[in-house]
Amino acid sequence: MYDIIVIGGGHAGVEAALACARLNNKTLMIVGSKKRIANMPCNPSIGGPAKGIIVREIDALGGQMAITTDKTLLQLKMLNVSKGPAVRALRAQSDKVQYPKYMQQVVSEQPNLEVREIYVEKIIVEDNLVVGVGLENGEEILSKAVIIASGTYLASRVLVGHEFWQSGPDNERTTTKLSECLKEIGFHLIRLKTGTPPRIKKNTIDFSKTIEQPGDNIPYRFSETTDYSEILPIEKQEKCYLTYTTLKTHKIIQDNLELSSMYGGVIEGVGPRYCPSIESKVVRFSDKDRHQIFLEPESQEIDEIYVQGFSTSFPHEIQTEMIHSIPGLENAEIAKYAYAIEYDAIDPLELKANLETKKIENLFFAGQVNGTSGYEEAAGQGLMAGINASLKLQHKEPFILRRDEAYIGVLIDDIITKGVEDPYRLLTSRAEFRLLLRHDNAEDRLIKYGYEIGLISEERYQKFLEKHQKINELKEVLDEIRINPKNEINEYLLKENKTIINEKVSGSEFLKRPEIDFNDLEYAIKKPLPYANDIKEQVLIEIKYSGYINKAYKDAKKLAVMETRKIPENIDYEKITNIALEAKEKLERVRPATIAQASRISGVNPSDITMILIYLEAHHE
């Protein structure tokens, strides 16, 4: 008897299993191959817009992804630095050999966690309660909770041109029995599609025809537990390169469209809208003469380059033609050809906000099987599922993050409220409170939760409190500093093309000016301020954007009131008069837990929300 069984060893499965084990549950992780734990079958990178902030949130809650990324990266870069802080995000080019190796070591050394290499064929349910799993060898294993994190392996098939065969990513085994079992239980499954680009041999690329894309020579990190000295120095980091498709590339694609799996009628699943294949980009954006292609190293141990932005399902010979039409790749040798993959996923409308299913108690789903895309989205869900399965077994309230608290909260709320039509990708534009959900303040937002749950150690929490104290201390110091409009200061400002000061200002007022930073302030006061760069960065953002941040907090408080207004699970929407028929159908299907969640359902209007509130008041609910 186990406390929790986790099915799958991808990024969701790893975070779920580690969280369960670290919260003192006897945990079993069942995987198809131990060597594929935390594998990176697609892009060997972690982070990017919105996604990089999820990794920071995972770290603040006590997850593993950020630590492993810091230890195994090839390049590190902060994106959107020239833009506002709400859209800045860290991105690492990871070593696809070392990342899973490191994670496999963490898994093998984790107390309370066992790993078995076998396939699950059924979920055992008694009286709408999950009690275990059935294996392909006929064995049954009992547990109090089960987390399914099967990724893209449910009834998956690989497609290249008009050919297809049953397979998971990287020619791994797939499983149809588990998919069939879920359908028999009564779950609604959807069919989705994703893909991967070709890999080419590095030594066959003419980099002189490409544009170099180096990492940042600034100390960054994903995990607050990583010492900056542990981050690979810039001189040892690998470079990425930028090139473009050409009109010749586009002609090859247009002349052969019917040979693509996507356009040849072979694919049943719906592909990712925000990470389309190159043929989809050429068709959808026919007015564009070229598309960006990034050449990214996969590992220091293998001579392969990932062709980012060139996902395709064309036959091999067409892929070769396409690759050779790109500047720098005229003589490139393809090490691995691209392919599309389609698979079964659960309709996330079947899930509660804690990622437990509505039909079966103590059965949780996490990761790409929930209709999402990306390693980061998967890991965030895995961590939340692991935490919530543990809390459920302790008879505690579920842990649900609000939309103003975390990108993870936005992600889960979006998929369980709106469902998915194509693989869901987290974007900054999906978060209405993105100015509150920044890279720099992930710990401020979430570490208290991680500490209370039990995934953040006392030592780390105390370090956070010390850092927080220094942030407040620096703010007080800045309020006390006075800068006079001396000739020397104004001459410096003019030289730097910055506006002069005409009156005495405090340090905070000085920094509030758009073009001013701590370097200017320290010149004005003739001494450095003894605070770490990350502390200065956070204080600078909070000072410069204080007006916008305060407004966002006020709006978030209004939302929080609606989030506390619960809707009974057994509510009968048929009894509520004057609700539109579409709204009634959507409410019945989603079964929102709160008024706020109900208001975000497509097709539910403010007038419908008013009628629900009137009904609840009349029935004292």
C-alpha positions, 0 to 999 in steps of 0.5 A, a space after each residue: 500500500 502506497 500513499 500516492 502513486 504517480 504515473 509518468 516521469 516527465 517534468 510534471 511527474 517528477 515535481 509531483 513525485 518529489 513533492 509527495 515524497 518530501 511531504 512524507 508520503 510513501 510514494 511510487 513513481 511508475 515510468 516507462 523508462 528510468 533513463 527517460 525521467 525528466 527527458 527533453 524530447 523537444 526544445 532543450 530550454 527552460 523559461 522564456 516569457 511567462 514560463 520563466 516566471 513559472 520556474 521562479 514560482 516553482 522554486 518559491 514553493 519548494 519545487 526542483 526545476 529551477 535548481 536543476 536548470 541552474 546546475 545544467 544550463 548552457 546559456 542564460 539570458 533575460 528576455 525583454 530587458 528593454 520593456 517593462 518588468 511585467 514581461 521580463 523573463 529568464 530563459 536558459 538553454 539547457 543541456 538535454 543530457 545533463 538536465 535529466 541526469 541531474 534530475 534522475 539523481 535527485 529522484 534516486 536519492 529522495 527518501 520516501 520515493 520508489 521508482 518502477 519501470 513498467 506501464 500502467 493499464 488501468 485505474 482501479 476505482 471503488 465507489 467513485 474513489 481511486 484505490 490503486 492501479 493495474 499494471 501490464 503484467 497483471 499486478 495491482 498496486 493499491 494507494 490512497 491517491 493517484 496522480 496521472 502525469 502521462 504527458 503525450 504518451 496516451 494512445 500517441 502516434 508519430 506522423 511524418 508525411 502520410 506515414 504514421 505509427 504508434 509511438 511516444 516521443 523519441 520512439 518510446 512506447 506508447 500506451 492505449 490501455 490506460 486511455 481506454 480505461 479512462 474512457 470506460 470510467 467516463 472521462 471525456 478525452 480530447 485529441 491534440 497534436 504537437 511536433 518537433 523540428 529537425 536536429 542538424 550536425 553542428 559541424 555542417 553549419 556555416 555560422 558566418 551567415 547567421 547572427 550570433 546570440 550570446 547569453 547575458 554577462 549579468 548574474 542571473 539565476 532561477 533558484 534563490 538557493 543557487 549561489 551566483 558562483 555556481 552559474 556557468 560563466 559567460 565565457 563558458 556559455 554556448 552561443 545560439 544563432 539567428 537565421 531566417 527562412 527564405 522565399 525558396 523555403 516558402 515555395 518548397 512548402 507551398 509546392 508540397 503542402 499535400 505531403 505534410 501530415 498537417 495538410 494531407 488529412 492524416 492528423 486528427 489532433 489540434 496543433 498548438 496555436 502559439 507554436 505552429 509548424 513552419 508549414 502552418 506559419 507559411 500558410 497563415 502568414 503568407 504576406 511575410 517574406 521570412 520567419 525567424 529560425 534560431 539555432 540552439 545547442 542541445 548539449 556539450 556532449 552531442 554534436 546536434 543543433 535544435 532548429 527552433 521555429 522549424 517544427 514540421 511533419 513533411 517527409 524526410 526528403 522535403 525536410 532536407 530541401 527546406 533545411 538547405 534553403 536557409 542561410 547557413 544551412 545550405 550544406 547542413 546534415 540532418 541528424 534527426 528528422 522532424 515529426 508530428 505527434 498526436 495523443 489523447 489528453 483529458 478535457 481539463 473541464 473534468 478537473 477541480 481547481 486542485 487538479 483532482 477529478 470531479 468524477 473520481 475522488 483522490 485521482 489527480 491529473 497534471 501536465 501535458 495530459 491536461 491539454 497544456 504545452 511546455 515543460 514549465 507548465 507541466 512542472 507547475 501542475 505537477 507540483 500543485 497536484 503533488 501538494 494537493 494530493 498530500 493535503 487531501 490525504 491529510 484532510 486539509 483544505 486544497 491549495 489553490 493559487 489565485 490569478 493575482 498570486 501566480 502564473 501557475 494560478 492563471 494557468 490552472 484557472 484558465 484550463 479548468 474554466 475555459 477548457 482547451 481547444 489546442 495545447 495551452 501555452 502560458 503567455 504574459 497577455 493571459 495574466 491581467 495582474 502581470 505587473 504583480 506576477 514578476 520575475 523579481 518578486 516570486 518569493 515575496 508572493 509564494 514562499 510563505 505558502 511553500 514554508 507552511 505546506 512544508 516544502 521550504 526549509 526553516 533555514 531558507 525561509 529565514 534567509 528570505 525574511 532577512 532579504 525582505 528586511 533588507 528590502 524594507 531597510 533600503 526603502 527607508 534609506 532611500 526615503 532619508 537620502 536628500 539630493 540637492 540640485 548641485 552643478 556637479 550632479 546636473 552636469 553629470 545628468 546632462 552628460 548622460 542625456 538625463 533630465 536635471 533636477 531643479 529642487 531637492 529630492 529624496 532618493 526615492 523621488 530621484 529613482 522614480 524618474 524613468 531614466 534614473 537607476 542606482 548608478 546615477 543615485 550612487 554617483 549623486 551621493 558619492 558612495 555605493 549602497 551596500 545591498 545586493 543587485 537583486 535587492 536593488 532591482 526589486 526596490 527600483 521596480 517597486 519605486 518606479 511602478 508604484 502607482 501601477 502596482 498599487 492600482 493592480 493590488 486594489 483590483 486584485 482585492 476586488 477579485 479576491 472578494 469574488 473568489 471567497 464567494 463559494 458556489 455549493 457543489 450540488 447547486 442546481 442551475 435549472 432552478 435559477 431563473 433568468 439565466 441564459 441557456 448557453 450560460 446554464 449549459 456552461 455552468 453545468 459543465 464547468 461547475 465553478 467553485 466560486 463566483 469569480 470563476 463563474 464570471 470567467 466562463 465564456 458565455 456567462 454574462 454579468 446578468 447571469 452572475 447577478 441571478 446566481 448571487 440573488 439565488 444564493 442569497 435567497 437560499 442563504 448559501 
